[in-house]
Amino acid sequence: MELNIQNAKIELIQWLASLEDINIIQKLIALKKQENQDWWNNLSDAEKKSIDKGISDADNGNLNPHTEAKKVYEKWL
């Protein structure tokens, strides 16, 4: 598997080195920048508050057993 990844990287490098389309290059740069961003910064305030509440609940021992969560969400599992 590792060898295939290395081959794919080399192919991409060769393709990129010969690439003349500025639009594709700009898209690749934007993708790289997006990948380097912290996902936390892309969350809404409501999502951040919900995560913080969950962490606080866990820290305070306000947890439900896995069996209870499974009952609630079993229709989606």
URCOR-V342480 format. One record per pair of residues at least 4 apart in sequence whose ideal C-beta (glycine too) atoms are under 8 Angstrom apart, sorted by the first residue. I is the first residue (numbers start at 1). J is the second residue. Records with the same first field share a line. If there is no record, write none. Layout:
I: J, J
This chain:
1: 5
2: 6
3: 7
4: 8
5: 9
6: 10
7: 11
8: 12
9: 13
10: 14
11: 15
12: 16
13: 17
14: 18
15: 19
16: 28
19: 24, 25
21: 25
22: 26
23: 27
24: 28
25: 29
26: 30
27: 31
28: 32
29: 33
30: 34
31: 35
32: 36
33: 37
37: 41, 42
39: 43
40: 48
43: 47, 48, 51
44: 48
45: 49
46: 50
47: 51
48: 52
49: 53
50: 54
51: 55
52: 56
53: 57
54: 58
55: 59
56: 60
57: 62, 63
58: 62, 63
64: 68, 69
65: 69
66: 70
67: 71
68: 72
69: 73
70: 74, 77
73: 77
